[in-house]
Structures are given as C-alpha cells and as structure tokens.
C-alpha cells in the first residue's frame, strides 16, 4: 500500500514541478516576445507569442490530464479497498475513471490528428473531449468524497462517549480535501467555455488562463500535502497498533478498536461494548 502511494505521490509531484517550470518558461518567452522585442506592432507580437508557445501549452494540457488521472486512480483504489465486496461501488468508480481516461486519451489523439493547431483553428471535438474528461474527473471526486463522508459518519457512530479518534481525523481530512479540490476544480470549467462563448471579455479570458495554470500545480501538490498530513496523523512509521488490513489510511486510534466484521456486510451498523476494566481495548461487534 505504501509503495503504491509513494509512487503515485512522486509521479504527481514530479509532474506538478515540471508543469510549474514549463508554465514559467512559457510566460517568460511570451513576455520577452511581446514587451522586450520591438519588431512589428503589438498585434503581430501577440500572435507570434501565442504561435511560438502553442505546442508547449498543448503538451502542458496533456500532461495535466495524465496528472489528474493518476490522482483519480488513487481515489478509486482507496474507495474500492475501503468498500471491499461492494461490487456496485467498485464498478461505478472504475466506470467513471475509465470515462475520464478514455476522453483524456481521445483529447491527445484529437490534438495529434489536428497537428496541434492554433487555438482559433482547434477542432471543437478536442475542446469537447477535454471538457468531458475534466467534468467526469470532478464527478468522480465528488462521488468519492461522498463515499468517504459516509465512512466518516459511520466511524463517528462506532465510538461512544463522543470520542474523536485519529481514524475520524483521517477521514475528515480526506473529505475536506475532496471538497476543496472539487471547489477549486469548478472554475476550470470556465476555460472550456472559451471556445463556446465568443468573444469572452478579456478579463474573464485572462482569469481562466490563471486558474488553469494554478490547477496545473494544485493537482500535483495538493494530494501530496494531504498524504503528508495523513502520514503525520497516523504516525505510520512509529505505530505499533494493529490496524485492520482492509482499511488503508486508517491510523491507530488513541483507543485500540478490535473490529469483528460480518463477512456478508463489512459496513453494517455496529455496537460498541466498553470493557469493564480500564484497558484501552474496545470490542466492536458488527451486525446487520
């Protein structure tokens, strides 16, 4: 489990760092062409700045798609493990991810087929594929966040006396992260309207470009930061507590909880029995 997360986080961080440096390089090149070089009028310099960085900006979009597909795959993997034996949930999450991946690959194929044209000559199909891929990704994140919120709610019912465990904090962190990520991802949808609403006001067009550049980094850095927080909370390298093997990202609690799961319904309602002595082991019996 740790190796899978480590590989995913390294990949996302590497992609995010590359996109950051690439965006800076594009910005410097465009500023240099428009404001430093004095050949031709302003309009011709703007056109040259756009055309000379067109391919690099397209590749940034493709790499960004790869980044959020990796992040989405990690979310799907978490949900499937947490909701083991829940075939409907597993199938639904996999279907959403395949939809985002298929349209993302279709975007790359469309750009190759169109030979990475200028923005004005970009086929509508490419825009629609990019739109669809990001929208499906947001839906996947929304569904995943809702499922994690359901687990957090069930976890809060697991422990009596209003105890707030580290397991609860981990789930709350994941839910909060999912909500923030979803909210930050919504403005990027306005960038897709850039091809549909013609013309957009210049300030709106500029805002969509800024949002798109920010998300290039957020998609890679935000999951990395969340995972670091989770590892800190769980003290994964110091833990001596036995944790159910089917619950990734489920750190040890200040209370040791022994879960007796029902094979037929692992997420059934539970009954918590506090021990008579002062030990820190609680017996939790699941029943339908």
C-alpha positions, 0 to 999 in steps of 0.5 A: 500500500505504501509503495503504491502511494509513494509512487503515485505521490512522486509521479504527481509531484514530479509532474506538478514541478515540471508543469510549474517550470514549463508554465514559467518558461512559457510566460517568460518567452511570451513576455520577452516576445511581446514587451522586450522585442520591438519588431512589428506592432503589438498585434503581430507580437501577440500572435507570434507569442501565442504561435511560438508557445502553442505546442508547449501549452498543448503538451502542458494540457496533456500532461495535466490530464495524465496528472489528474488521472493518476490522482483519480486512480488513487481515489478509486483504489482507496474507495474500492479497498475501503468498500471491499465486496461492494461490487456496485461501488467498485464498478461505478468508480472504475466506470467513471475513471475509465470515462475520464481516461478514455476522453483524456486519451481521445483529447491527445489523439484529437490534438495529434490528428489536428497537428496541434493547431492554433487555438482559433483553428482547434477542432471543437471535438478536442475542446469537447473531449477535454471538457468531458474528461475534466467534468467526469474527473470532478464527478468522480471526486465528488462521488468519492468524497461522498463515499468517504463522508459516509465512512466518516459518519459511520466511524463517528457512530462506532465510538461512544462517549463522543470520542474523536479518534485519529481514524475520524481525523483521517477521514475528515481530512480526506473529505475536506480535501475532496471538497476543496479540490472539487471547489477549486476544480469548478472554475476550470470549467470556465476555460472550456467555455472559451471556445463556446462563448465568443468573444469572452471579455478579456478579463474573464479570458485572462482569469481562466488562463490563471486558474488553469495554470494554478490547477496545473500545480494544485493537482500535483501538490495538493494530494501530496500535502494531504498524504503528508498530513495523513502520514503525520496523523497516523504516525505510520512509521512509529505505530505499533497498533494493529490496524485492520488490513482492509482499511488503508489510511486508517491510523491507530486510534488513541483507543485500540478498536478490535473490529469483528466484521460480518463477512456478508456486510463489512459496513453494517451498523455496529455496537460498541461494548466498553470493557469493564476494566480500564484497558484501552481495548474496545470490542466492536461487534458488527451486525446487520 
